[in-house]
Amino acid sequence: MDSVIREVSPLANDDFFLVCHVKQYMADEPLHTHDNFELNLIINGNGKRNIAGSVSPFGPIELVLVGPDTPHTWQGEFSNSEIIKIQFHSDFLEEQFLSRSAAIPIKELLQKASKGISFSQSTTENVKDKLLLLTKQQGFDSILSLYSVLYDLAVSRNMVLTSGFEGEPKCDEEKTRKISKVEQYLEDNLQRNIKIEEVANLLNMSESAFSHFFKKYRRISFTEYLTSIRVGRAIRLLHDSEHSISEVSRKCGFSNLSNFNRVFKSVQACTPTEYKNKGLNYTFF
């Protein structure tokens, strides 16, 4: 498999999900993963998709669900295309909800998503209008609409698993609780300088023990993760025209503007100003 990068997502812990709607889509993403489920609708595109090293042609319309940590990318012709990406947390639907009989199809759908799921053209056409409407909805109605889309996909026919990828093993409940505690602490304190010592103390660990623990279960170092959520917060704020670049830098805890520009470019391959000028349309729910 080609080298895989870890994508920075602006999806925050207290969001249900995000929708990114891009017209005149340019597929310039390398093979990448992220922590969330992602539903991808591509309209008027042709090329090849790569899911965990399994390469297949697609077009002219494509709908694929990928799970957390599943490597994926699309490459091809997108001169007159658009894409809708929906990202949602792995705990978007609670286990207790998914275990009830009416929700079992959704539970089984999400369990398969680590392999990547490609939906038939008829299924894609059936849910396309719902997904386009989702880019315009607001409030709780949008959450209900996403539930409805997931159920429609779960009971659809002729879905295809695109790879044999199994995904990463899940942490046990206690380790998941510790990781969640750290993540929430970082979210709450992102605007200031955060030292690894204080976060290790949060779990009553030494710095070295915490570093080993965090990297084992997050698959990146604590410093890399902290940088990723700073950049993720910055991406979110850059979509708010009320914030200047310097204000975004300060709100995300960067020591100065030049450091912000350097770190942002190292992660996103463009400066904050260049990113803002791309005109990506994100909606958060």
N, C-alpha and C positions, 0 to 999 in steps of 0.2 A: 504494500500500500504506500502511496505517496505520503510525504510528511504532512502532518495534521497540525493546524493551529487551533487555539482555543479562542472562540469568538467572545467579545465583550458585548453583553446585552444591557440595554437601559431598563430592562424589566426590574422593578424594585420588589422587595419582599412583601410590601403591602398592596401590590397590584394583583388583580385577578389575571389579566393578560394584556398583551399589547397587539396592535394591528399596525403593520407597515404596508402602505399602499404606494407603489412606485409605478409611474408611467414612463414609457421609453426606457425600460429596464436594461441595464448593462450588467451582464454577469461577469464581474471582475473578482469574485470571491474565491480564495483558494479552498482546498479541502479543509473543513473546519468542524468543530464540535461546540456545543454549549450545554448549559445545565438544564435546559428546559425542553419541553416538547415543542415541535414546530410544524405547523401545517402550511404547506406551500402550494399556492395556485399560480400557475404560469399560463398566460393567455397569449397566443400568437408567438410562440417560441418554438425553435427546433434545435436539437443538438443531442448531447449526451449528458446523462446524470451519473454521478458517482456516489454510491451509498456504500460506505465501508469497504471500498475497493472493488465493488461489483458495478461494472459500467454497462449502461443500457441506453439505447436511443429513446428520445421522447419527442412529442409535438403532435399537432400544433397546440393542444391544450393538455395540461399536466396537473395532477393533484396528488401530492405525496405527504404523508405524515411520518416524521422521524422522531425518535425518542431522545431523551437526554444522553449525551456522550456518544451519539452515533455520528461518525464522520460523514459529511455530505457536501456536495456542490453540484452546480449545473453550469455547463459550458456549451456555447453554440451561437445561433443567430437570434438576436433579440432587437432588431432595428425598429420594429413597430409593435413591441410587446408591452405588457404590464404584468406586475406580480403583486399578489397579496400574501404577506407572511403574517401568521398568527403565532405568537409564542405564549405559552402558558406554563406555570410551575408544575412540577411533578406531583405536588399535593393540591393542585387546583380543585380536584374532587377528592374528598376525604374517603378513606378506606371503608368507613362505616356506610357511607352513601353507596359506594360502588359494590358493596356486598349484598345489597338488596336486589331482589329478583329483577325488577324492571331495569336496573342499571348494569346488570351482568354483561350485556353485550359491549358496553363502553369499557368496562374493566378489561375484558378480553382484548379489545382493540388496543388499548394502551399497553397491555403486556406484550403485544406483538410489535409495537412501534420501534423497538430497538433495532429490528431488522430493516426498517423502512417499509412503508406500505404504500403501494401505488394503486390508485382507484381507477376503475374502468371509465371510459369516456362518457357513458350514459350516467354513471353516478356523479362524475364531475360536472356535467351539464346540469344535473338536477340540483346540485348545491351551489352552483356558481352564483346565482342571483342572491342567495342568502349571504354568501361571503362578501359580495359587492355591497349589499345593504349594510352589512356589519361595519363597513368603513364609514358609514354615515350615522349610525346609531349612537345613542348616548345613554348613560345610566344603566340601571339594572336590566333593562330590556336587552341590552347587548350581551349580558351574561347568559340570559335565557336563550338567546339566539345561538350562542356558541354551544351550549348544552344540546340544543336541537340538532345542530350540524354534526356534532360528534355522534349522536344517536343514529342519525341518518347514515353516516359512514359505517358505524358499527354493524348495522343490519343490511348493508348493501351486499350485492353479489359481485363475484369475479374480482375481488381485491387480490393483489399479488404481493408477496413478500419479496423485497428487492435484494436481500442479501442474507447471509447466514450469521450475521453479527449478533452476539449474545448480550452486548452491553456490559457495564461494570456491575460487580456484585454490590448489593445494597449494604449499608452499614446497619448494625443492630440498633435497637431503639435508643439505648443509652448513648452510643456514639453519635447518633443522629441528633439527639437532644443537645449534646455538647457543641456540635458544629453549628446548630441553629442559634445557640446562645452567643457564640462568637460572631456569627454573621449579623445578628441583630445589634450587638454592641458596636460593630464597625459602622453599620448604617446610622446609628444614633449619634456617633461621634466623628463622622467622616470629615467634618469641616475643620477639625484641629489635627495637630500632629499626634499620631497614635504609635506607641512603642510596643514592640512585641512582648516586652516584660509585663506590661499591665494586662495584656490579653491572656498571657500564660497564667498570671495570678488569678484571673477570672475563673479558670478551671483548676486552680490549685496545683499547677504543674510548673516544673522548671522550664526555662526557655528552650533547652535542647529537647526535652521530652515533648513539649508542645509542638515544636517545629516538626519533629518526626511524626507525631500524631496527625497534625493538620495536613502535611504533604501526603501521607498515606491515604487519607480519606477524601482529600480534595484534589489529589493528583497534580497539584501545583504548590509552590512554596507559599508561605504566608505573605511574604512581600509581593509576590506576583499576584496573589489574589487581591490584596489590598489595592494594588495599582489598578487591577481590572475593574473593581467596583468604583474607584474614583473616576476612571474613564467612562464607565457606564453611566454614572451620575452626570458627568459632563455632557455626554451625548444627549441625555434627556433635557438638560437645561439649555443646550444649544438650539433646541427646537422652540424655545420660548424667546421670541424676539426682544422681550423686555430686558433680557440679561446681556450685558456686554461680555466680551471674551475674558476680560480681567475679573469681572464679577463671578463668572463661571469658575475660573481658576481658584478664586478665594473660597467659594462655597464648597468646592470639592477637596479642599485641604492641601492644595499644592503650595509649595513654599514661595514661589514667585512665578511670574508669567512665562519667563523663558523656560523654566523647568516644566511647566504645564505644556507648552508647545512641543518641547522635546519628547516628553513621555507620551503625549497623545499621538504624535506622529509615529513613534516606535510601535504603538499598538494598532493604530488605524491606517497607517501608511499615507496620512495626509495631515495637514495642520488643522486646528480647530476652525479657523476661518474657511479653509477649503471644504471641510466637512459641512459646515453650515450652508455654504453656497450650493451644495448638492441638491438641496430642496427636498429631502426625504420627508414623507408625511407619516409621522407616528401618532397613534392615538392610544392612550392608556386607560384601562378600566380597572 
